[in-house]
Amino acid sequence: MEKGEIVIVNKKQYFRYAKGLKTAKECLLCHGNNDNITAEVKEKLKEKYPKDSATGYGINQVRGIVSVIRPID
């Protein structure tokens, strides 16, 4: 679920770190099964994120990643 590595970009060395983001119980209030999301939350999601389709997840499924890249001096 996480990885660190040294990469070369334009002849410079960087350390790149990435870690998967797993869904927790609280995440499912907005990102869970569509049948289990309340009508109020669905309406707010439609208003704020009309093109978002990040629903249908279960607990501990990977929903995204955090990725950081830092130059090595």
C-alpha positions in Angstrom: 0.0 0.0 0.0 3.0 2.3 0.1 6.1 2.7 -1.9 9.2 5.0 -1.9 11.7 5.1 -4.7 14.4 7.3 -6.3 13.5 8.5 -9.8 15.4 10.6 -12.3 13.6 13.5 -14.0 15.4 15.7 -16.4 18.8 14.3 -15.2 17.9 15.2 -11.5 17.3 12.7 -8.7 14.1 12.8 -6.7 12.6 10.7 -4.0 9.0 9.8 -4.7 6.7 8.4 -2.1 3.1 7.1 -2.7 0.6 5.6 -0.3 -2.9 4.3 -1.0 -5.9 5.9 0.7 -8.2 3.2 2.1 -11.8 4.0 2.8 -12.8 4.0 6.4 -16.3 3.7 7.8 -16.7 7.5 7.8 -15.7 7.7 4.2 -18.7 5.6 3.2 -21.1 8.3 4.2 -20.3 10.0 0.9 -18.4 7.3 -1.0 -20.2 4.1 -0.1 -22.9 2.1 -1.8 -25.4 4.5 -3.5 -28.3 2.9 -1.7 -26.8 3.7 1.7 -26.0 7.4 1.1 -28.7 9.7 2.5 -30.8 11.8 0.2 -29.4 15.0 1.8 -25.8 13.9 1.1 -26.7 12.9 -2.4 -28.2 16.3 -3.1 -25.1 18.1 -1.6 -22.7 15.9 -3.6 -24.7 16.7 -6.8 -24.6 20.4 -6.0 -20.9 20.6 -5.1 -19.4 17.8 -7.3 -21.8 17.3 -10.3 -19.3 15.2 -12.3 -18.1 13.1 -9.4 -18.8 9.3 -9.5 -16.7 8.2 -6.5 -19.3 6.1 -4.9 -19.8 2.3 -4.4 -16.7 1.8 -2.2 -16.5 -0.6 0.7 -14.4 -0.5 3.8 -10.6 -0.8 3.2 -10.9 -0.4 -0.6 -8.3 2.0 -2.2 -10.0 5.2 -3.2 -7.0 7.2 -4.2 -3.3 7.9 -3.3 -1.1 10.5 -1.8 2.0 11.1 -3.8 4.9 13.3 -2.9 8.1 14.0 -4.8 11.1 15.8 -3.3 14.5 16.7 -4.9 17.6 15.0 -3.6 20.3 17.5 -3.1 
